[in-house]
Amino acid sequence: YDAFSSVIKSGGKTRRAAKMQILNADHPDIIDFIECKRKEEKKAWALVDAGYDGDIDGEAYRSVFFQNSNLSVRVSDEFMQAVEEDGEWQTRAVTNREPVETFRARELFRKICDAAHGCGDPGVQFDDAMNNWNPCSDTTRINASNPCSEYVFVDDSACNLASLNLMKFRRPDGSFDTDGFAHGVKLLIAAQEIFVSRASYPTEKIASNSHRYRPLGLGYANLGALLMANGLPYDSDEGRAFAAGVTALMTGQAYLTSAQLSARVG
């Protein structure tokens, strides 16, 4: 799959393919999975030290594996409890769930942290939390997410994603146009909802689930630029409060528009 993604480009050569690969923490291959990308990262460092181009698309990183994937370990509440209590953790066969190997949970978690510190991967996904917050919990469980994990939903589904540029709502005096922003959210949610039925999908199952669940994702861009333009430090209570206010306004208007659309079209 890593090799497939290396030849799949999004928008020509503007960015590499994005793909999430996830393994459960109780899988017998979990150690190999945790350490695989970091080992390749060390090879890339050696090539950079030898004079090869270390750019993201340079020769050093094109020569090693796992550069086209985001890796994440799927952990349960039971695993995190074992980490907290310094208990044991059992890996199990996928087919019959028989025990395979026993680790200290903290040892496994330390390997995850060390690998992530070395190369950014693997991330961690909290299985129980994701499924406790599943908005369609009476249908099926959530097994994965997209690479950035802003889209967390059931298998074989797709999300219409869009974002609003916050700098477009900054007035010359530095104030934020809340009415204009709310109106922009309303327009985009309506447009995204219309687009669900007019889009093309790669498989019948994805098309069916998209038409059935109609998942929409709306966010904002240029928060950092807006904070800087207003003289608010990015890592400050004032900056976080501003971001919280914008997020609350966006979320509230999005839910209101969705409810109005639902009342109209079912």
N, C-alpha and C positions, 0 to 999 in steps of 0.2 A: 504493500500500500504506500509506503514511503517512496518507492521508485515511481509508482503511478503518479503520485502528486508532484514529483519533480518535473514532469512534463506537462502538467495541467496548469495553465496560467489564467489568472483572473484579469480580464481586460488586457489581453496581450501579454506584455512583459512588465506591466506596472506593479504587480505584486505576485508573490508565490501563492500556491494553493493553500487553503486553510483547512485543517482537518484535526479533529479531536480523537484520540485513542485512549480508552479507559480500561483499566483492569481492576477487578475486585481485590481487596486487601487479603482475602483468604485463598486466592488463586495460587497453585503450586509454583508458578513461574514469577511470583511477585518480586523476588530479589533481582532477577535478571531484568525485569521491566523497570524497576526503580533505577537501576544503575546503568542501563544501556546508553542513554543519551549523554550522560556525564562522561562515560568512557570515550565516546566519539568526540566529545568536546575537547578532551585532553589531546586527542590526535590532531584536531584542528589547531590547538595552541602550539603543538610541536611544529606543524607546518608553517604557522605564522612566524615562529622563532627562526625557522630555516629560510625565511625570506618570501614565502608565498603571500599573496594578497589576502588579508584578513577581513575584507569587506563582507557584508551579508551575502552578496552574490559572488564573492571572490573565489579563487581557486582552492583556498584552504577549506572553506565550508562546503564547497561543491564536491569535495573529495570524501566526505564522511557521511554516515547514515543518520537518519532520524531528524534531518533539518526541515522536513516538510510536515511535521506533526507536532501537535500539542499533546503531551502525555499527562494523564491524571490518574491517581489512585482513588478508587471508590471505597470509602470507609464508612462503617456503621457506628451507631451509638455504642454498641457493645465493644468495638475496637477502641474507641476513644476512652471508654471507661477503663479498659485494660491498661491503656497508656497511663491514665491518671493514677491507677492503683499499682502500677508496675507489675501487672499480671502477665500470664502467658497468652499467646495467640497461636491458634491452630490454622494451618493451611489445609484445604480439603480438595479431594478430587472433584472435578467438574461433573463427571457422569454419575457417580454413586455417593458423593459427599463423604467418602471415607477419609479419615485423618491421614495427612501425608507428612507434615513436618511441624515442629513446635518451635516458636521463637518467643523471646521476651518482646512484648508489645512495644515497649520503649525503644528497644534496639531497632525494630522495624521502622518506627516513627523517626528515629534519629537518622536512619539511612535516607528516608524521604527528604528530611530537612537538609542534610548534607548535599544530596544530589541537586535539590532545588537551588541551594546557595551557589553551587558550582556552575550550573548551566540554565537555571530558570525552570527546569522540569525535574520531576513531575509535580503537578499541582495536586490539590486534594479536593475531592467532592464528597460532601456529607450526605450519604444516601438517605438516611432516615429523615433528616431535615427537609431535603428536597421533596420527599414523598408525603411528609406531614403537611407541607404547604402546596401540594398539588391541587391546582384549581379545578381539575376534573378527576378527583380521586375516586369517583364511583365508576370509572371506565377501566383504566389500566395504570400500571406503575410507570414512573419516570426512570429511565435507565441511563440517560446521558444528557449532554448538552452540546451546544456548538462550541467552537474553539475558545471564544471569549467568555462563554458561560452567561451571556446576557439573555440567551434564549434557552430556557429549561422547560421542556415539555415532553409529551409522549413520543414514542417511536413513529417514524414515517409521517412526520408533519413538517410544515414549513411556516416561516414567519415573515410577514411583510414588515421590513424595517425602514425607518426614516428618522431624520433628526432635524431640529430647528437650530439655526445659527443665532446664538444669543446676542452676538454683537449687532445684529440687525434690529434688535429691540432696545438698544441703548440710545437714549435721547442725547442731544448735544450738551445738555447740562449734567449728564452723568446718571440721570434717573432711568429707571427701567419701565418700559411701556407694558404694564401688566395686562391692560385691556387688549392691546394688539397681540401680545403673546398668547393669551387665552383664545383669541379668535383664530390665530395661526394653528393652535393645537386642534381646535374644533374642525377647521378645514382639512388638516392632514388626516385626522382620524376618519373623517367621512371619505376622503379620497382613498385611503388605504383599504377601507371596508369595501368600496366599489371594486378596487383592484383585485381583491381575493377571487372574485368570480371571473375576472377577465384575464387572469394570468395563466401561463402554461406551466405544467409541473412535470418532473421527470418520470414519475410512475403513477399508475392509477391509484395506488394506496395513498400516496402523498396527496394527490389531488382530492381524493375522497375525504381524508382527514382535514385538509385545509378548508374545504367547503363546509365540513361539519362543525369544526371548532372555531374557525375564522380567527386564528391568533394574529394580533397586531403588536408591533413593537415601536414605540415612539420615544426618542431621547432628545438630548440637546448637545450641541457642539460649541466649542470656543468658550467654555466656562473660565479657563485660565486667562484667556485674553481679556474677558470682561472684568474679572477680578483685578487684573493688573491695571486696566484702563481706569478703574475706580479707586486704585490705590489700596486695595485690600490684599493682605498677604494670603498666599494660597493655603498655607498651613496655619490657620488662625481661627479662633472662634467666630469672628466676624465673617470670614470667608465661608466657613461651614454653615453658618446661619443663613447667609445669602443663598447658597446652593440648596439648602433645605427648603427655603421659601419658594424658589423657582421650581424645585421638584414637586412640592405640594400642589402648586398651582397647575403644573402640567398634568400631574396624576389625577387631580380632582376634575379638571376639565375633560380629560380623556375618558374617565369613567362616566361622567355625565353625558357626553356625546354618544358613547357606546350604548348607554341605557336608552337614550332617545332613539337611536337607530334600531335597537332591538325592539322597542315598542312599535316602531313603524313597520319593520320587515320580518319580525319574528325571530 
